[in-house]
């Protein structure tokens, strides 16, 4: 069955049981009970307890909570407090994001008129928009907001602005009784949609869809729907599952080994849980928040406001940027771009005639006339005087003015090119006005087709001299005109857009244009911006595809034209389903669903309220080059977050594996639970300064994502290096120094913390250890941790942690072993990244490109 907007208005009126004189009050009340109020429905608000329970199901959150409980059981209240705070902050940020989505939907309701003029019982009267029902007949005039979706029963000189819904730059002409020439709503000249505005003319509208059945409601439902896990949340969930598996394995292994050795079960369990906490990056939420907050401050200095912190991480992972055309790639204003004769050559006569016609027009001016008159310094119209005019109407599709200057009188006509051409018997060629011939008509037709196929909106311009004795006849007789040429209009590309697109492309971000405008206009804009067109998908083609077929096609196309808001959203979701991290740049109501569904939604401060509410980033400076800087900032933030992950998991894994092995043959615990937690706390304090650190240039050259496969490899390659020197420490303490249990535990505590802290400077960069000049805060935190590691056993606080002083020979050996460890670590790290680079160069997927879903 065809969409309602493709049906005949008369047949629809009959099927709805209505009449041109409107419904009776009683019938309207009954239908209101049946159809419900004409307002946008809001999403059900979850109870706070329900929201908290849903978010606590995240694997990483569960691991962190378990770590907090163990910290309490072992007397480490500080660690438990830190874990509780970071989990609480995470929950609050998520809840704030949900409230923001609800606010976006509520702003949609503010774009709908509050009152309308409807026929009720044969009387035209004001009614509340919320009481409109299918079958109502509403009267519209210039300035009206369309209160519901419906079909035109009659219309006169009706132009509407529906760019908010469709993305079309130009006002749209609407006519009653004209069938739709396509399945898309913008191809229905006889239909109006809620949220559009009437620019000129009058109309009677048969209400066909109200409330939840309108196109605006479909947008609202998309805005308040669950976004699902975006790139950042997906990465965290995969990492949490990975840590959870490793943690469970360590706990079971240690408990089993200690049980077989007949050690106390409670002490063994607490030791195993302390190992698990040691492996858990409990400061990860804090490190991420600090990294993202610093990135937000840096972006704010570039006039980009960050509304959702995790969007910065997603920006660094983004490999596809979808953008609306109007207002983002273009200026969102109509310009007179060309004025040419039938040969396509610039003509001053065409411009003068178009200017005088628009200057003396007395009706409501369209953006096309405003574009002509914006060149007010080019023509002096004050020497002319208007005698009369014939206003525009839909049957004639042209506007004529009769003007005079001294003894000269002219009838100047502009309108639809085909209609103007029909009334011309001559054409302008330089100074001559020869009659039409087949060659001239063919040339005029070819020039018109060239302009229209290039995406221009075109008007035909004509004139003729009118003798004073034929004044009245000349005004009414619009025949025997001289065709001057064509005026061509376009929404021009932004001056900075081409450079920004080239820069983003160079950074590995694929640009795709998703617009409600025509493919001809979009092609022209893209060519002007230097974009290579790889493939085009139209809205009616997308409508005929299921989601699986669309996911196959979106990868090859980079222009999506004549798409409605729901189809825009489907394109975004299809790209994400293929594993891409997708950004969306838009500023209209029609962009709100796509902004909501994208991994990172980007808008501007002058955008529609709904678009701003749905976006994650707001650009205060309308300069697309800002996006390039924002992407680099996102990648810098991601790189520093990943440093923490790589450092924590590899170093901690090595130490925890060493402890698990030591527990298998030592008659005592290799390190007390409180010492493990203290070690972890001091190391995490150093790691917490990583958000301030500088990053390698290569880290910002391409989109970045966590790769669980690479993380596992890194952990299993770097971790054993740490374990190797742990075993050397065991030998030193047990065989060379014949250490007692307390000395062994203290010695390993010092060695473990020292090597972990110094390893930060090796692992923080892919190049040489001190490349990129570590941030002073990192130097300071590392120095503090090293002083505490070495000096704590000699302080009065040592007894609280079970630490005892160590002999000088231990520290001498420690210096040698640490130097050897750092050298070997540097070699292994270089070989690891060399293998990664070689794999990438062989054409295999880059290790940072995307998450392996199987991990």
C-alpha positions in Angstrom: 0.0 0.0 0.0 1.4 3.5 -0.9 2.2 6.0 1.8 -0.6 8.3 2.7 1.1 11.3 1.1 0.9 9.6 -2.3 -2.9 9.2 -2.1 -5.5 11.5 -3.6 -6.7 14.2 -1.1 -10.4 13.7 -2.1 -10.3 10.0 -1.7 -8.5 10.4 1.7 -11.2 12.9 2.8 -13.8 10.4 2.0 -12.0 7.5 3.7 -11.6 9.5 6.8 -15.3 10.4 6.9 -14.6 14.1 6.8 -16.0 17.0 4.9 -14.5 20.3 3.6 -16.6 22.1 6.2 -14.7 20.1 8.9 -15.9 17.8 11.6 -18.5 18.4 14.2 -17.4 19.1 17.7 -18.9 15.8 18.9 -17.1 13.8 16.2 -13.8 15.6 16.9 -14.1 14.7 20.6 -14.8 11.0 19.7 -11.8 10.9 17.4 -9.6 12.5 20.0 -10.5 9.6 22.3 -9.7 7.1 19.5 -6.5 8.7 18.1 -5.1 10.4 21.2 -3.9 14.0 21.6 -1.8 15.5 18.8 1.4 15.8 20.6 4.7 14.0 20.5 5.0 11.2 23.0 7.9 11.1 25.4 9.8 8.0 26.2 9.1 6.2 29.5 11.5 7.4 32.2 13.2 4.6 33.9 13.2 4.5 37.7 16.6 5.5 39.2 17.0 2.0 40.7 16.3 0.4 37.4 18.9 2.6 35.7 21.5 1.9 38.4 20.9 -1.9 38.2 21.3 -1.8 34.4 24.6 0.0 34.6 26.0 -2.1 37.4 25.9 -5.1 35.0 29.0 -3.8 33.1 31.8 -6.4 33.6 34.4 -3.8 34.5 32.1 -2.2 37.1 31.5 -5.7 38.6 35.3 -6.2 38.8 35.8 -2.8 40.4 33.1 -3.4 43.0 34.7 -6.8 43.9 38.0 -5.0 44.2 36.4 -2.5 46.6 35.0 -5.2 48.8 38.4 -6.9 49.0 40.0 -3.6 49.9 37.6 -3.2 52.8 38.2 -6.8 54.0 42.0 -6.2 54.0 41.7 -2.9 55.8 42.5 -0.7 52.8 39.7 1.8 53.2 41.4 4.4 51.0 41.4 2.0 48.0 37.7 1.1 48.6 36.8 4.8 48.9 38.5 5.6 45.6 36.9 2.7 43.8 33.4 3.7 45.1 33.9 7.3 44.0 34.9 6.5 40.5 32.1 4.0 40.0 29.6 6.5 41.4 30.9 9.2 39.0 30.5 6.8 36.1 26.9 6.1 37.0 26.1 9.8 37.4 27.6 10.6 34.0 25.6 7.9 32.3 22.4 9.1 33.9 23.0 12.7 32.8 23.4 11.5 29.3 20.0 9.7 29.4 18.4 12.9 30.7 19.9 14.9 27.9 18.3 12.6 25.3 15.0 13.1 27.0 15.4 16.8 26.8 16.2 16.6 23.1 12.8 14.9 22.5 11.0 17.5 24.6 12.5 20.3 22.5 11.0 18.7 19.4 7.6 19.5 20.9 8.5 23.1 21.1 8.8 23.3 17.3 5.1 22.6 16.8 2.4 25.2 16.8 0.2 25.6 19.9 -3.0 26.8 18.2 -4.4 26.4 14.7 -7.5 27.6 12.7 -9.7 24.6 11.9 -13.2 24.1 10.4 -15.5 22.7 13.1 -19.1 22.3 12.2 -18.8 24.6 9.2 -17.2 27.4 11.2 -13.5 28.4 11.0 -12.3 28.8 14.6 -9.1 28.6 16.7 -8.4 25.3 18.3 -5.7 23.8 20.4 -3.3 21.9 18.2 -3.3 19.0 20.7 -7.1 18.5 19.9 -6.6 18.1 16.1 -7.6 14.7 14.8 -7.5 12.9 11.4 -10.3 14.3 9.3 -9.9 17.9 10.5 -9.5 20.6 7.9 -7.0 23.3 8.9 -6.6 26.7 7.3 -3.0 27.9 6.7 -1.5 31.2 5.7 1.9 32.9 5.5 3.7 32.5 8.9 1.7 29.4 10.0 3.4 26.4 11.5 2.0 23.2 10.0 0.3 21.5 13.0 0.0 17.9 11.7 0.7 15.8 8.7 -1.9 16.1 5.9 -2.9 16.6 2.3 -3.8 19.8 0.6 -7.4 20.3 -0.4 -6.7 23.6 -2.0 -3.7 26.0 -2.2 -2.8 29.3 -3.7 0.7 30.5 -4.2 1.9 28.2 -1.4 5.6 28.0 -0.5 6.7 26.2 2.6 10.1 25.8 4.3 10.6 22.1 5.2 14.4 22.1 5.3 14.3 21.1 9.0 12.7 17.8 8.0 14.2 17.1 4.6 17.4 19.2 4.4 16.4 21.0 1.2 17.9 24.4 1.0 15.2 26.1 -1.1 11.6 26.8 -0.3 9.3 24.1 -1.7 6.3 24.9 -3.9 3.1 23.0 -2.8 0.0 22.4 -4.9 -3.2 20.7 -4.2 -4.3 17.7 -6.3 -0.8 16.9 -7.6 0.2 13.2 -7.2 3.5 12.3 -5.6 6.2 11.5 -8.1 8.3 9.3 -5.8 8.1 7.4 -2.5 9.9 10.0 -0.5 8.0 12.6 1.4 9.9 15.5 -0.2 8.6 14.2 -3.6 4.9 14.7 -2.5 3.9 18.3 -3.7 0.4 17.8 -2.3 1.5 16.9 1.3 2.6 19.0 4.3 4.3 17.8 7.4 4.2 18.8 11.1 7.0 21.2 11.9 7.2 22.9 8.4 6.4 26.6 8.1 4.4 28.5 5.5 6.4 31.2 3.8 3.7 32.5 1.4 0.2 31.8 0.1 -2.8 30.2 1.7 -4.1 26.6 1.9 -6.7 24.2 3.3 -5.0 21.1 4.8 -6.8 17.8 5.5 -5.2 16.3 8.6 -4.2 12.7 7.9 -1.8 11.9 10.7 -1.5 13.3 14.2 0.6 12.8 17.3 2.6 9.5 17.3 1.8 8.8 13.7 3.5 11.9 12.3 6.9 12.1 10.7 8.0 14.4 13.5 7.0 11.8 16.0 9.2 9.2 14.2 12.1 11.6 14.7 11.2 12.0 18.4 11.2 8.2 18.9 14.6 7.9 17.4 16.0 10.7 19.6 14.8 9.1 22.9 15.6 5.5 21.9 18.4 3.6 23.5 21.7 4.5 21.8 23.1 1.1 22.7 26.8 0.6 23.4 28.8 3.2 21.4 32.5 2.7 20.6 33.7 3.8 24.0 31.2 1.7 25.9 31.9 -1.3 23.7 35.7 -1.0 24.2 35.2 -0.8 28.0 32.9 -3.8 28.0 35.3 -5.9 26.0 38.2 -4.8 28.3 36.1 -5.6 31.4 35.3 -9.1 30.1 39.0 -9.7 29.4 40.1 -8.6 32.9 37.2 -10.6 34.5 38.4 -13.8 32.8 42.1 -13.3 33.8 41.0 -12.4 37.4 38.9 -15.5 37.8 41.7 -17.7 36.5 44.2 -16.2 39.0 41.9 -16.5 41.9 41.0 -20.1 41.2 44.7 -21.0 40.6 46.0 -19.5 43.8 43.2 -20.9 46.0 43.7 -24.3 44.5 47.5 -24.2 44.9 47.3 -23.0 48.5 44.6 -25.5 49.3 46.7 -28.3 48.1 49.5 -27.0 50.3 47.2 -27.2 53.3 47.5 -23.4 54.0 44.7 -21.6 55.8 41.8 -21.1 53.4 40.8 -17.6 54.5 44.4 -16.3 54.2 44.7 -18.0 50.8 41.5 -16.5 49.6 42.4 -13.0 50.7 45.8 -13.3 49.1 44.1 -14.5 45.8 41.6 -11.6 46.0 44.5 -9.2 46.6 46.1 -10.6 43.4 42.9 -10.0 41.6 42.7 -6.4 42.8 46.4 -5.9 41.8 45.5 -6.9 38.3 42.4 -4.7 38.2 42.9 -1.2 36.9 40.7 0.4 39.5 41.8 3.9 38.6 40.8 3.4 35.0 37.5 5.4 35.3 39.5 8.2 37.0 42.3 8.1 34.4 39.7 8.1 31.6 37.8 11.0 33.1 40.9 13.1 33.7 42.1 12.4 30.1 38.7 13.3 28.7 38.4 16.4 30.9 41.7 17.7 29.8 40.7 17.1 26.2 37.5 18.9 26.8 39.4 21.9 28.2 41.7 21.9 25.2 38.8 21.8 22.8 37.0 24.6 24.7 40.0 26.9 23.9 39.2 26.1 20.3 35.5 27.0 20.8 34.2 23.4 20.8 32.0 22.6 23.8 32.0 19.0 24.9 28.6 17.8 26.3 29.5 14.2 26.7 33.1 13.4 27.7 33.2 9.9 26.2 32.5 11.5 22.8 36.2 12.7 22.8 37.4 9.1 22.9 34.9 8.2 20.2 36.2 11.1 18.1 39.7 9.6 18.3 38.3 6.3 17.1 36.1 7.7 14.4 36.9 6.4 10.9 33.8 7.6 9.1 32.3 11.1 9.3 28.8 11.5 7.9 27.7 15.1 7.4 24.6 16.9 6.3 25.0 19.2 3.4 23.0 22.3 4.2 24.5 24.5 6.8 27.5 22.2 7.4 29.2 21.9 4.0 27.3 24.9 2.6 26.5 28.4 3.9 22.7 27.6 4.3 21.9 30.7 2.3 20.9 31.2 -1.3 23.2 33.1 -3.7 22.8 34.2 -7.2 25.8 32.4 -8.7 25.4 33.0 -12.5 23.4 35.1 -14.9 23.9 33.8 -18.5 22.5 34.1 -22.0 21.3 31.1 -24.0 24.9 30.2 -24.8 25.9 30.1 -21.1 28.0 33.3 -21.3 27.7 35.9 -18.5 25.1 38.6 -19.3 24.7 41.9 -17.6 21.3 42.3 -19.3 20.0 39.2 -17.5 21.2 40.4 -14.1 19.7 43.9 -14.7 16.3 42.5 -15.7 16.2 40.0 -12.8 17.2 42.8 -10.4 14.5 45.3 -11.6 11.8 42.7 -11.6 12.7 41.7 -8.0 13.1 45.3 -6.8 9.7 46.4 -7.9 7.8 43.2 -6.9 5.3 44.0 -4.1 4.5 40.5 -2.9 6.3 38.4 -0.3 9.9 37.9 -1.4 11.4 34.5 -1.6 15.0 33.7 -0.8 15.7 33.7 -4.6 14.7 37.4 -4.8 16.6 38.2 -1.7 19.7 36.7 -3.3 19.2 38.9 -6.4 18.7 42.0 -4.3 21.7 41.4 -2.1 23.7 42.9 -5.0 22.3 46.3 -4.3 25.4 48.1 -5.3 25.3 46.8 -8.9 22.1 48.4 -10.2 20.6 51.8 -9.6 16.9 51.1 -9.7 15.9 54.6 -8.5 15.8 55.9 -12.1 13.0 53.5 -12.9 9.3 53.8 -11.8 6.9 50.9 -11.5 3.6 51.3 -13.5 2.0 48.0 -12.6 2.7 44.3 -12.0 1.1 40.9 -12.4 2.0 38.8 -9.3 3.2 35.2 -9.3 0.6 32.5 -9.5 0.9 28.7 -9.9 -0.9 28.6 -13.2 1.3 31.1 -14.9 4.4 30.3 -12.8 6.0 33.7 -13.5 5.9 37.3 -12.3 5.8 40.5 -14.4 6.4 44.1 -13.7 5.8 47.1 -16.0 8.4 49.8 -15.4 9.4 53.1 -17.1 12.4 55.4 -17.3 11.8 58.6 -19.2 10.3 57.6 -22.5 11.3 53.9 -22.1 8.9 51.3 -20.9 9.6 47.7 -20.3 7.7 44.6 -19.3 10.2 42.5 -17.3 9.3 38.8 -16.6 10.9 36.1 -14.5 9.7 32.6 -13.6 10.0 28.9 -14.4 12.3 28.6 -17.4 10.0 26.4 -19.4 7.0 28.7 -18.9 8.9 31.8 -19.8 10.5 30.2 -22.9 7.0 29.3 -24.2 6.0 33.0 -24.3 9.2 34.3 -26.1 9.4 34.6 -29.9 12.9 36.2 -29.9 16.1 35.9 -27.9 18.9 38.2 -27.0 22.2 37.8 -28.8 24.7 40.5 -28.0 22.8 43.7 -29.0 20.5 41.9 -31.5 17.1 40.3 -30.9 16.8 37.6 -33.6 13.7 35.4 -33.9 14.0 31.8 -32.5 15.3 29.1 -34.8 15.8 25.4 -34.1 19.5 25.9 -33.3 18.9 28.7 -30.8 16.2 26.7 -29.1 18.4 23.7 -28.9 21.2 25.8 -27.4 18.9 27.4 -24.8 17.6 23.9 -23.8 21.1 22.6 -23.5 22.2 25.5 -21.4 19.2 25.0 -19.1 19.9 21.3 -18.8 23.6 22.0 -18.0 22.6 24.4 -15.2 20.0 22.1 -13.7 22.2 19.0 -13.9 24.9 21.0 -12.0 22.5 21.5 -9.1 21.4 25.1 -9.8 17.9 26.4 -9.1 17.2 28.3 -12.4 14.8 31.2 -13.3 14.1 32.3 -16.9 14.4 36.0 -17.5 12.7 37.9 -20.4 11.5 41.4 -21.4 10.0 43.4 -24.1 9.6 47.1 -24.9 6.0 48.4 -24.4 4.8 51.5 -26.2 2.9 53.9 -24.0 -0.2 53.6 -26.1 -0.3 49.8 -25.3 0.3 50.1 -21.6 -2.6 48.0 -20.4 -2.4 45.5 -23.1 1.3 45.2 -22.6 0.9 44.4 -19.0 -1.6 41.7 -19.6 -0.1 40.3 -22.8 3.0 38.3 -21.7 3.6 37.0 -25.2 6.1 38.0 -27.9 8.8 38.4 -25.2 12.6 38.6 -25.8 14.3 35.8 -23.9 17.4 37.3 -22.1 18.7 34.1 -20.4 18.9 32.3 -17.1 19.6 33.3 -13.5 21.1 30.4 -11.6 21.1 30.0 -7.7 23.0 27.8 -5.3 23.6 27.4 -1.6 27.4 27.9 -1.9 30.0 25.6 -0.3 31.7 26.9 2.8 35.1 28.5 2.1 36.9 26.3 4.6 35.1 23.0 3.9 37.4 21.8 1.1 40.6 22.1 3.2 38.9 20.5 6.2 37.6 17.6 4.2 41.1 17.0 2.7 42.7 17.2 6.1 40.2 14.7 7.6 40.7 12.4 4.7 44.4 12.5 5.2 43.9 11.5 8.8 42.1 8.4 7.8 38.5 9.6 8.2 36.2 8.7 5.3 33.7 11.5 4.5 30.1 10.6 3.6 27.4 13.2 2.8 23.9 12.3 4.0 21.3 14.8 2.9 17.7 15.3 2.1 18.6 17.4 -0.9 18.8 16.2 -4.5 21.7 14.2 -5.9 22.3 16.8 -8.6 22.8 19.6 -6.0 24.8 17.4 -3.8 27.1 16.2 -6.6 27.8 19.8 -7.5 28.7 20.8 -4.0 31.0 17.7 -3.5 32.8 18.4 -6.8 33.3 22.0 -5.7 34.8 20.7 -2.5 37.1 18.3 -4.2 35.4 15.2 -3.0 35.6 12.1 -5.2 32.2 10.6 -5.7 32.4 6.8 -5.2 28.8 5.9 -5.2 25.3 7.4 -4.7 22.3 5.9 -2.8 18.9 7.6 -3.0 16.2 7.6 -0.4 13.8 5.4 -2.4 16.6 2.8 -2.8 17.3 2.8 0.9 13.6 2.4 1.6 13.5 -0.8 -0.5 16.4 -2.4 1.4 16.4 -4.3 4.6 19.1 -3.5 7.2 21.3 -6.3 6.1 21.3 -5.2 2.5 21.9 -1.6 3.5 24.9 -2.6 5.6 26.4 -4.0 2.4 25.8 -1.0 0.3 26.7 1.8 2.7 30.4 0.8 2.6 30.7 1.6 -1.1 28.6 4.8 -1.4 29.7 8.2 -0.1 26.6 10.2 -1.1 23.2 9.5 0.3 20.6 11.9 -1.2 16.9 12.5 -0.9 16.9 10.7 2.5 14.4 11.4 5.2 15.4 11.6 8.9 14.7 7.9 9.6 16.7 6.9 6.5 19.6 9.1 7.7 19.5 7.2 11.0 19.5 3.8 9.2 22.6 4.8 7.3 24.4 5.6 10.5 23.3 2.4 12.2 24.3 0.4 9.1 27.8 1.9 9.1 28.1 1.1 12.8 26.9 -2.5 12.2 29.9 -2.9 9.8 32.3 -2.1 12.7 32.9 1.6 11.9 33.1 4.3 14.5 30.8 6.9 13.1 30.6 10.6 13.6 27.7 12.7 12.3 27.7 16.5 11.7 24.3 18.2 11.3 22.3 21.2 12.4 18.6 20.5 11.6 15.6 18.8 13.2 16.0 16.2 10.5 19.5 15.5 11.8 18.5 14.8 15.4 18.0 10.9 15.0 21.4 10.6 13.3 23.1 12.8 15.8 21.6 10.6 18.6 22.6 7.3 17.0 26.1 8.2 15.9 29.1 7.3 18.1 29.8 11.1 18.3 27.2 13.7 17.2 28.5 17.1 16.2 26.5 20.3 15.7 26.9 24.1 15.8 25.6 26.7 18.2 23.1 28.1 15.7 21.5 24.7 15.0 18.0 23.8 15.8 17.4 23.2 19.5 16.7 19.5 19.0 19.9 19.1 17.0 22.0 20.8 19.7 20.3 18.7 22.5 21.1 15.5 20.6 24.7 16.4 19.8 27.7 15.4 21.9 29.9 18.3 20.7 28.9 21.8 19.8 31.1 24.0 17.6 30.9 27.7 18.5 33.1 28.6 15.6 31.7 27.5 12.3 34.9 26.4 10.9 35.2 22.8 9.8 39.0 22.9 10.4 38.1 22.8 14.1 36.9 19.2 13.5 40.4 18.2 12.4 41.9 19.6 15.6 39.2 17.9 17.6 39.9 14.6 16.0 43.6 14.9 16.9 42.6 15.8 20.5 40.4 12.7 20.6 43.3 10.5 19.4 45.7 12.1 21.9 43.2 11.3 24.7 42.8 7.8 23.5 46.6 7.3 23.3 47.1 8.3 26.9 44.2 6.1 28.1 45.7 3.2 26.2 49.1 3.8 27.8 47.5 3.3 31.2 45.9 0.1 30.0 49.0 -1.3 28.4 51.2 -0.4 31.4 48.8 -1.6 34.0 47.9 -4.9 32.5 51.3 -5.9 31.3 53.2 -4.9 34.4 50.6 -6.1 36.9 50.1 -9.3 35.0 53.8 -10.0 35.2 53.9 -9.3 39.0 50.7 -11.2 39.7 51.9 -14.2 37.7 55.1 -14.2 39.7 53.2 -14.1 42.9 51.0 -17.0 41.8 54.1 -19.0 40.9 55.8 -18.1 44.1 52.8 -19.1 46.1 53.2 -22.6 44.7 56.6 -23.3 46.2 57.1 -20.9 49.1 56.0 -21.9 52.6 54.7 -18.4 53.2 52.9 -15.7 51.2 55.4 -14.0 48.8 53.7 -10.6 49.6 51.1 -9.7 52.1 47.7 -8.6 50.8 48.1 -5.1 52.3 51.5 -4.9 50.5 49.9 -5.9 47.2 47.3 -3.2 47.6 49.9 -0.5 48.6 52.0 -1.5 45.6 49.0 -1.1 43.3 47.9 2.2 44.8 51.4 3.8 44.5 51.8 2.5 40.9 48.3 3.8 40.0 49.2 7.2 41.4 52.0 7.4 38.9 49.8 6.1 36.1 47.2 8.8 37.0 49.5 11.4 35.5 49.5 9.8 32.1 46.5 12.0 30.9 48.9 14.9 31.0 51.6 13.1 29.0 52.7 13.9 25.4 52.0 11.3 22.7 53.9 10.0 19.7 53.0 11.8 16.4 52.0 8.4 15.0 49.4 8.0 17.6 47.3 10.8 16.1 47.9 9.9 12.4 45.0 7.4 12.0 41.8 6.3 13.8 42.6 4.4 17.0 40.6 1.7 18.8 41.4 -0.7 21.6 42.4 -4.1 20.2 41.9 -6.9 22.6 44.1 -9.2 20.6 47.0 -6.8 20.6 46.4 -6.1 24.4 46.6 -9.8 25.1 49.8 -10.2 23.0 51.4 -7.2 24.6 50.5 -8.5 28.1 51.9 -12.0 27.3 55.1 -10.6 25.8 55.9 -7.8 28.2 54.6 -9.5 31.4 57.1 -12.4 31.3 60.0 -9.9 31.1 58.9 -8.6 34.5 58.4 -12.2 35.8 61.9 -13.1 34.7 63.4 -10.4 36.9 61.0 -11.3 39.7 62.5 -14.8 39.6 66.0 -13.3 39.7 64.9 -11.3 42.8 63.5 -14.5 44.4 66.9 -16.1 43.9 68.7 -13.1 45.3 66.5 -13.0 48.4 66.2 -16.7 49.1 69.6 -18.1 48.1 72.1 -15.2 48.3 70.7 -13.3 51.2 68.8 -16.2 52.9 66.0 -13.8 53.7 63.4 -14.4 56.3 59.7 -14.2 55.2 59.4 -10.5 56.2 62.6 -9.6 54.4 61.5 -11.5 51.3 58.2 -9.8 51.2 59.8 -6.4 51.8 62.5 -7.0 49.2 60.1 -8.1 46.5 57.8 -5.1 47.3 60.6 -2.7 46.7 61.8 -4.5 43.5 58.3 -4.8 42.1 57.4 -1.2 42.6 60.7 0.1 41.4 60.6 -1.8 38.1 56.9 -1.1 37.6 57.4 2.7 38.0 60.5 2.9 35.8 58.8 0.7 33.1 56.3 3.5 32.6 59.0 5.5 30.8 59.8 2.6 28.5 56.2 1.6 27.6 54.7 5.1 27.3 56.1 5.5 23.8 56.6 3.3 20.8 60.0 4.8 20.1 62.9 5.3 22.5 62.2 5.5 26.1 62.6 9.2 26.6 61.2 10.3 23.2 58.5 12.9 23.4 59.7 14.4 26.7 57.6 13.0 29.5 55.4 15.5 31.3 56.9 17.0 34.5 54.0 15.6 36.5 54.9 12.1 35.4 58.5 12.7 36.5 57.4 14.1 39.8 55.0 11.2 40.6 57.5 8.6 39.6 60.2 10.2 41.8 57.9 10.3 44.7 56.9 6.6 44.3 60.5 5.5 44.0 61.5 7.4 47.2 58.6 5.8 49.1 59.5 2.3 47.7 63.1 2.5 48.8 62.6 4.5 52.0 59.3 3.2 53.5 60.9 0.1 55.1 63.1 2.5 57.2 60.2 4.6 58.5 57.9 4.2 61.5 55.1 3.4 59.0 56.8 0.2 57.9 55.2 -1.9 60.6 51.7 -1.0 59.3 52.5 -2.7 56.0 54.7 -5.5 57.3 57.9 -4.0 55.9 61.4 -4.4 57.4 64.8 -2.7 56.5 66.9 -4.4 53.8 70.8 -4.7 53.7 72.8 -2.4 51.4 73.8 -5.3 49.1 70.2 -5.8 48.1 70.0 -2.2 46.9 73.2 -2.5 45.0 71.9 -5.7 43.3 68.6 -4.0 42.7 70.2 -1.2 40.7 72.0 -3.7 38.4 68.9 -5.8 37.9 66.7 -2.8 37.2 69.1 -1.4 34.6 69.2 -4.8 32.9 65.4 -5.1 33.1 64.8 -1.7 31.4 67.3 -2.5 28.6 65.6 -5.9 27.9 62.2 -4.3 28.1 63.2 -1.7 25.6 64.4 -4.3 23.2 61.3 -6.5 23.5 59.0 -3.5 23.1 60.8 -2.4 19.9 60.5 -5.9 18.4 56.8 -6.0 19.4 55.9 -2.8 17.6 58.2 -3.7 14.7 56.1 -6.8 14.2 52.9 -4.8 14.4 54.2 -2.4 11.7 55.3 -5.3 9.5 51.9 -6.9 9.8 50.3 -3.6 8.8 52.6 -3.2 5.8 51.8 -6.6 4.6 48.2 -5.4 4.1 46.8 -7.1 7.1 44.5 -5.1 9.4 46.3 -2.5 11.6 46.5 -3.6 15.2 44.7 -0.4 16.3 42.0 -0.4 13.6 39.2 -2.2 15.3 38.1 -4.6 18.1 38.0 -8.3 17.3 34.5 -9.1 18.2 35.5 -12.6 19.3 37.7 -11.3 22.0 
